[in-house]
Amino acid sequence: MNDSNLTAMASLWGGSRGPTLEYMEEAELRKRLTVMWVYLEHERYELTQETGLAVSDGGGRQGVMARLYRNGCISSVPFTLVPWSGRWLVNDIDLSAVGNPARSCPTVPAQPPGGG
């Protein structure tokens, strides 16, 4: 992982104040993004659906499910997006849904779409 990857991630992750790149202290931001990078590393992904996230705070948040394929494992991971300045930022990722990147699949191994 290089600095340009972290910068790109930081420009896509944030909240109502905008991308974290603009307000979070650099050392803290680097730590958080590195953890996310390790957990979210994948061979391929699919956006599977909007989650129908119900939010009553009036913030316009939306939920999206992503299916991540990694080392023969499939994880369905919910992402929460928030609108900011005419685009969407990733506000929250349920990293517990990804599984530990240092362990084998906790469930049935992945099969190709339409297979088996």
Protein Blocks (a to p, Z undefined) as FASTA:
>chain_A
ZZklmmmmmmmgccfnopfklmpcfklmmmmmmmmmmmmgcfbdcdfbdehiacfklnop
acddddddeehiacddddddddeehiacdfbdcfklnopakbccfbdcdddehiZZ
